[in-house]
């Protein structure tokens, strides 16, 4: 959705921006619209990589965005998974999407009005998390988004090709706050 899909992204060298995603974020930045990234990172719980890799990946993403005059206002991640093998991360939590924990944390810390916000994501779990907090939602066709048919999406979910098309759609909509997944 922002970066090219890599199963269990675990190393900064794997971070590659999807064309147009930095421009989309930079447009929101210019308009003063908060950009929040919320990401499930089950690879930690499953033992595929240590949690210490996540800040390195986020730093690389931030660096690539900065090169395009763009930035995320906050990045939240969930390292938990109920079927994990690392005990301290292997449980059902309230932050792993489709649960709304990361969105609720962003709401509190950044004083967001989630009912006036958009969540843009590439997975049905993103759309379900948005529905739980009253966010409007857009499923993009990058990453995992291609595999979901319209009939599997929560009512009201919009479909767009990519992040840039989604942001352009939002800017033509009455709401002016955004969340990215």
Secondary structure, 3 states (H helix, E strand, C coil): CCECCCCCCCCHHHCCECCCHHHHHHHHHHCCCCCEEEEECHHHHCCCCCCHHHHHHHHHHHHHHHCCCCCCCEEEEECCCCCCCCHHHCCCCCCCCCCCHHHHHHHHHHCCCHHHCEEEECCHHHHHHHHHHCCEEEEECCHHHHHCCHHHCCCCCEEECCHHHHHHHHHCCCCCCCEEC
